[in-house]
Amino acid sequence: MIVRTLNWLVNVGEPVFFLYLAVCIFILLPMTIFRRTRTMAAVAVMHGTWLSGAILWIFSVAILYDNWGWSPVILGIALGGIGAVPIAWVLSLWNWLPSELGDLAILTAGTFLPRLLVIWLIVRSSTATPANAA
């Protein structure tokens, strides 16, 4: 039952992740150009990174379970839950699983690069002065 649910989540999560990336690139990123919509775009991107982070975690758990069984999954959950992602990276590198490494790289970049964009936008917005200020 758990394995079937995990496979279903991975199959559903992948298209959702790429839809999120498309929305970020083609809708939210252009919205950051304009000062009025910059905050709304930053908030939407940040909320989306939580979704992509959850998909990354589910995908990491699926990689761990499919390749090495329950032991690394339990270890990853015991490390505060977030340990599944680094363990999936390390074990995929150790056993050289290029397709899993590529998927992990895309999901990790799709989670953390938008967060860096949001941080940059916040810093830029807080240090920017209005054009009509004295």
Secondary structure by P-SEA (a helix, b strand, c coil): caaaaaaaaaaaaaaaaaaaaaaaacccccccccccaaaaaaaaaaaaaaaaaaaaaaaaaaaaaacccaaaaaaaaaacccaaaaaaaaaaaaaccaaaaaaaaaaaaaccaaaaaaaaaaaaaaaccccccc
